[in-house]
Structure formats: structure tokens, C-alpha cells
Amino acid sequence: MLYRIPTHHPRVYNIHSRNVTRYPANSIVVVGGCPVCRVGVLEDSFTFLGIFLAIILFPFGFICCFALRKRRCPNCGANFT
């Protein structure tokens, strides 16, 4: 008989030169979670340029405002655009 021991790390398979990662069934993926520290939740903040363009180019400037926002992790301080 063949028994499998449960593992807590993802398994990576190479299928037709494409990497496929299979996570264990008991892992939890947080949407909006920080990919660096995996603890914090990313917070949105608008840049000065985005707010300035939203005011000057109203109402089309809101597109620029949302396109230029930054996401920051309050736990590790990593910034993402």
C-alpha cells in the first residue's frame, strides 16, 4: 500500500514547458494580500499627480487619478503601482 504524507508547501509541475503550481487544499489565499510578507493587506492611496489631474481634467481626470494610485502594505512597507 502507498500512503501519502500531507505536505504544506506547493508542488510545482512542468507540463509542456509551462510551470503549474498546485497549492494544498488547506491553504488560504487572501485577495488583496501582500505578496511580499503575506501578512498585510494592501491599502490604496492616490498620488499627488493623480489628484492634480483629476481636478484639472475633470471629469476625465478621474481615470488618471485611479490609474496613478499606489498600493502599500502597512506591515512591511512595500509599495506597488
Wavefront OBJ file of the C-alpha trace (Angstrom):
o trace
v 0.000 0.000 0.000
v 1.138 3.518 -0.799
v 0.336 6.225 1.743
v 0.853 9.896 1.034
v 2.084 12.222 3.713
v 0.367 15.636 3.556
v 2.740 18.494 2.784
v 2.334 22.191 3.471
v 4.305 23.543 0.524
v 3.074 23.921 -3.073
v 4.042 21.359 -5.657
v 5.377 22.607 -8.997
v 4.935 20.504 -12.115
v 6.475 21.197 -15.521
v 3.858 20.458 -18.188
v 4.807 21.226 -21.792
v 7.397 23.809 -20.676
v 4.792 25.608 -18.577
v 5.104 25.777 -14.799
v 1.932 24.843 -12.951
v 1.773 25.402 -9.207
v -0.650 23.324 -7.190
v -1.375 24.517 -3.673
v -2.559 22.226 -0.887
v -6.293 22.164 -0.190
v -5.864 23.674 3.261
v -4.063 26.835 2.104
v -5.848 30.183 2.273
v -5.303 32.845 -0.376
v -6.177 36.379 0.731
v -7.368 38.620 -2.083
v -5.559 41.939 -1.802
v -2.911 40.429 0.473
v 0.726 41.472 0.300
v 2.769 39.192 -1.992
v 5.995 40.104 -0.156
v 5.235 39.405 3.507
v 1.919 37.528 3.031
v 0.623 39.082 6.250
v -0.512 42.627 5.475
v -3.455 43.746 3.348
v -2.677 46.300 0.637
v -4.093 49.803 1.094
v -4.771 52.183 -1.804
v -3.528 55.765 -1.826
v -3.734 58.384 -4.554
v -0.634 60.184 -5.802
v -0.355 63.955 -5.922
v -0.190 63.885 -9.726
v -3.333 61.768 -9.924
v -5.294 64.167 -7.697
v -3.962 67.167 -9.634
v -5.035 65.675 -12.983
v -8.450 64.766 -11.544
v -9.016 68.416 -10.655
v -7.610 69.925 -13.853
v -9.135 67.442 -16.328
v -12.486 66.983 -14.583
v -14.375 64.618 -15.217
v -11.900 62.643 -17.372
v -9.121 63.205 -14.851
v -10.640 60.578 -12.570
v -9.336 57.941 -14.986
v -5.835 59.336 -14.475
v -6.374 59.512 -10.730
v -7.281 55.830 -10.477
v -4.563 54.799 -12.927
v -1.861 56.553 -10.882
v -2.793 55.199 -7.451
v -0.268 53.300 -5.356
v -0.836 50.285 -3.148
v 1.150 49.987 0.077
v 1.456 47.228 2.657
v 1.178 48.633 6.201
v 3.017 45.602 7.631
v 6.261 45.534 5.601
v 6.040 48.916 3.810
v 6.309 47.520 0.263
v 4.928 49.813 -2.473
v 3.183 48.597 -5.621
v 1.894 50.600 -8.582
l 1 2 3 4 5 6 7 8 9 10 11 12 13 14 15 16 17 18 19 20 21 22 23 24 25 26 27 28 29 30 31 32 33 34 35 36 37 38 39 40 41 42 43 44 45 46 47 48 49 50 51 52 53 54 55 56 57 58 59 60 61 62 63 64 65 66 67 68 69 70 71 72 73 74 75 76 77 78 79 80 81
